[in-house]
Amino acid sequence: MDYPSQSAFLSTAKTALANGPVAVILVEDLVEVESCLRHHLAAGFRTLVVYAPEALVLPDDLADQIHRIPWDMHRDGALAAALNPLIAAAPVGTWMYYCFNAEYLFFPFCDHRNVREMLAFHTEERRFSMLTYVIDLYAPDLDKNPDGVNLDEAMLDRAGYYALGRPDPANHNHPKERQLDFFGGLRWRFDEHIPEKRRKIDRIALFRTAPGLELRPDHTFNDEERNTFACPWHNNLTAAIVSFRVAKALKRNPGSTYDISTFMWHNSERFSWTGQQLMDLGLMEPGQWF
């Protein structure tokens, strides 16, 4: 269903968002929007909210399955302005997820289980959010795919990921408890082209709504417990979002496109589009879920 504005959707949000989990897809350009939407419908999300430019045209069968809101993702503060009103309008405790177009969620055992099963287990563990790692995908041949995108031949980095303690300014910059900043992928290998504040690859992309909860521009929340990677007593599930977003940006930006002739290096590996590959590479973990 199409809505003329965000406010028009929010007036019906209590009903529209009552059937969770809810996936919010933020469309920055027209690259791989359809594949992104179909992937998340197949993953088991019951409701899809799509913020998209007017220029986006979708097949009728797909358009009938989503709530579409006109939006410009290139304006200042577009992410928080899109997500935070939805969080406030949704029924309390609704599981919500967000990503951008040309991004695809994978989670442990997703090759034969759906996202509702996974979130039911995570809820039983008294967790209200889930850490996701954004894993860069890229085309192997930039002459053939100058925008860096090729789903059929997608590559990822099998190594080069690391984590640092997240300093707490309120506590003399000592590391925050159970919070880390994660790095790797194209943001690490081509960091001279990435602003420092955008080099992290961690994102709290799955979370339960709550009164007063707000997403901050750095993909963390104003509730610090929701920014943790695990509870105090054992490790929890983590998930991964495989993403062409950085590859697109590096090839679109005039300041970097001519400096990058290939994204390939000795640790490039073909992505099999399976969750098992990501678990084998240590890019997400099942915690106590088997």
Secondary structure as UniProt FT lines:
FT   HELIX           6..10
FT   TURN            11..12
FT   HELIX           13..16
FT   STRAND          22..26
FT   TURN            31..32
FT   HELIX           33..43
FT   STRAND          47..52
FT   TURN            54..55
FT   HELIX           60..63
FT   TURN            64..65
FT   STRAND          67..70
FT   TURN            73..74
FT   TURN            76..77
FT   HELIX           78..89
FT   TURN            92..93
FT   STRAND          95..100
FT   TURN            101..102
FT   STRAND          103..106
FT   TURN            108..112
FT   HELIX           115..124
FT   TURN            125..126
FT   STRAND          129..136
FT   TURN            142..144
FT   TURN            146..147
FT   TURN            152..153
FT   STRAND          155..157
FT   STRAND          162..168
FT   HELIX           169..171
FT   TURN            172..173
FT   STRAND          174..183
FT   HELIX           185..189
FT   HELIX           191..193
FT   HELIX           196..198
FT   STRAND          202..208
FT   TURN            211..212
FT   TURN            217..218
FT   HELIX           224..227
FT   STRAND          239..243
FT   HELIX           245..252
FT   HELIX           254..257
FT   TURN            258..259
FT   TURN            266..267
FT   STRAND          268..270
FT   HELIX           275..280
FT   TURN            281..282
FT   TURN            287..288
//
